[in-house]
Amino acid sequence: DGATRQSVTAERQFLLSLGGGCSAPVAAYARFTGKLQLTGLVASPDGRKLIRVSGEGANASDLGRQLAEEALAQGARAILGLGRAAH
C-alpha cells in the first residue's frame, strides 16, 4: 500500500536523522489523509523537556529529515547528547 509505505518511510527517516537510539524517548507518527502528515517528538528521559514538531509534505524522506532538523534546532541536540557537528 503506497500510503502506508510513505508513512513508514517518513517515520523511519525522522528517527534515522536524529540518530534515534536508547538514550532518550524519540517518537514519530505519520498518516496519509490525502497528504502525508508527520508528527515527531523528542523528550528528555525525565520528561521535563519535550520537543514536538509536525508538518506535511509530498516526499516522505524529505519530510522526515526536515522535521528532524527542526527538532534539532529546537533543542533535541542537547536532549540526545549530540555534538554540534551531528546531523
C-alpha positions in Angstrom: 0.0 0.0 0.0 1.5 3.3 -1.1 0.1 5.4 1.7 1.4 3.0 4.3 4.9 2.9 2.7 5.0 6.8 2.7 4.0 6.9 6.3 6.6 4.4 7.4 9.3 6.0 5.3 8.6 9.4 6.9 8.7 7.9 10.4 11.9 6.0 9.8 13.7 8.9 8.2 12.8 11.1 11.2 14.2 8.6 13.6 17.3 7.9 11.5 18.0 11.6 11.0 18.0 12.1 14.8 20.2 9.0 15.4 17.3 7.6 17.4 18.6 5.2 19.9 18.0 4.3 23.5 19.4 7.5 25.2 16.1 9.5 25.1 12.5 8.9 24.1 12.1 9.7 20.4 8.8 9.1 18.5 7.3 9.6 15.1 3.8 9.2 13.8 2.8 9.6 10.2 -0.6 9.3 8.5 -1.8 9.8 5.0 -5.1 11.7 4.6 -4.8 12.8 1.0 -1.4 14.3 2.0 1.4 13.0 4.2 1.4 14.3 7.7 4.1 13.6 10.3 4.5 14.4 14.0 7.7 13.9 15.8 8.6 14.0 19.4 11.9 14.1 21.4 11.7 14.0 25.2 14.3 14.1 27.9 14.4 10.9 30.0 12.9 12.6 33.0 10.1 14.1 30.8 10.9 17.7 31.7 11.9 18.8 28.2 9.7 18.0 25.3 10.1 19.0 21.7 7.2 18.3 19.3 7.3 19.1 15.6 4.8 18.5 12.9 4.3 19.1 9.2 3.2 17.8 5.9 4.8 17.2 2.6 4.8 15.2 -0.6 8.2 13.5 -0.2 8.3 11.2 2.8 12.1 11.2 3.3 12.4 14.9 2.9 9.6 15.5 5.4 11.3 13.2 8.0 14.6 14.9 7.5 13.1 18.4 7.6 11.2 17.7 10.9 14.3 16.1 12.5 16.3 19.3 11.6 13.5 21.4 13.2 13.6 19.3 16.3 17.4 19.6 16.5 17.2 23.4 16.1 14.7 23.5 18.9 16.9 21.7 21.4 16.8 18.0 20.6 20.5 18.0 20.0 21.1 18.7 23.7 18.5 16.2 24.8 20.0 13.5 22.6 23.6 14.4 23.7 24.7 15.1 20.2 27.7 17.4 19.4 27.4 20.4 17.2 28.5 18.6 14.1 25.8 15.9 14.3 23.3 15.8 11.5 
